[in-house]
């Protein structure tokens, strides 16, 4: 799939959240998700010894709380300038079940790629 200017802006939004909010071991990933209308929802993960929560799940819950409908594109960025991060297998399934046409931005920040959530490998 082709990268759009709005996709590049979404990567920048997730990177800004990572830089601003991922400053401790409790938060190491940031996600930004966009609707077809252009609304952006952002989230961070929560790391904890009792079990953590992926930022994609937090973004999905935030979107639902804010009354956001269909998500179109999502990207997750690692803290401290790490690469773009693909959703874990459980989040891939969750996202695909809720948004089967969702576009995922993966790869390196310099050469990001867009792929349908249903085309991501399971492992």
N, C-alpha and C positions, 0 to 999 in steps of 0.2 A: 504494500500500500504506500501511497505517496505521503511524505511529510508535508503538512500545511504550515503556513505561518502561525495559525492558532495552536498547532501542535508544539512548535518551538516556544511559543509563549507559555504553554502549559508546563513544559520542561523548566523554563525559567521560574515559573510560579512555585513549582515543587522544590526547586533548588533554593529559592529564597526562604521558603518555610524551613527547609533543612538547616540552612545557615542560621536562621533566627531561633528556631525552637529545638533543634537537636544538639544540645550542648552538654548532655550528660549521658551516662550509660543507660538511663531509663528510656531515652528516646534516640533512636539511631537511624530511623527511616522517615521520610516525609512523602506523602502522596498528594497529588492534585488531580481532580477529576472534573471534566467539563460536560455540560449538557449541550444538546443541539442548539439551544438558544444562546449559548455562550456563558452561562453562569458557571462559576468555578467553586468547587468545594475542596478544602484542603484538610489534611489530618496528619498525625504522627503516630508511630507505633508506641506501644507501652511494653517495656521489657521488665519482667519480674520473675523471681525464683519460683513462684507458684504457678507460673504460666503467663505468657504475654499475649498481646493482641497485635495483629498485623495492621499497618496503616490503611490497607485497602478496606478492611472490615470497619475500621473507625470512620473512614470516608463514606462508606455505604450507609452506616447508621446516622452519620451527620446529615447526609443528603435526605434520608427519610425523615429525620427530625425537622429539617427545614422545609419539607414539602417539595423537594426537588423530585422531578419525575425521572425520565429516562437519562441515564448517563451515556455519553457518546464515546469519550476517550478518557483514559486514565494513565498516569505515569507515577512511578515511585523512584525516589532518589535517595541514595545513601548519604549519611552525614560525612563531613570533612572531605567533600569533593569526590566521594566514591562514585562509581558508575551508576547508571540506571539499573534498577533491580526488577526482575520479573516477579510477578506474584507467586507465592508458594502454591503447591498443588491444591491445597484446601481452598485457598482464596480464588484460584483459577476456577474451580468448580462453582463456588458461591457466585462469583461474578458472571460466569457463563449462564448459570441458572436464572439469575435476575435480569441480566442484560446480554442476551445471546449475540447481539450485533456490536458489542463493545469493542473498541479499538484500544490496543495496549501499545504503549511506546516503550521499547526495550533497546538494549545495546549500549554503546558508549555515548557520553554526552556530545562528543565530536561528530559521531556518525549514527544518530539514533535511527531506529527502524520502527515502523508501525505494522502491527499484525493483528488480525482478529483474535479475540480471546479464545475462540474455539480451535485455533491453529497452534497454540502454545503447546509444547510437549508437556506431558504429565509428570515428569520427574526431574 
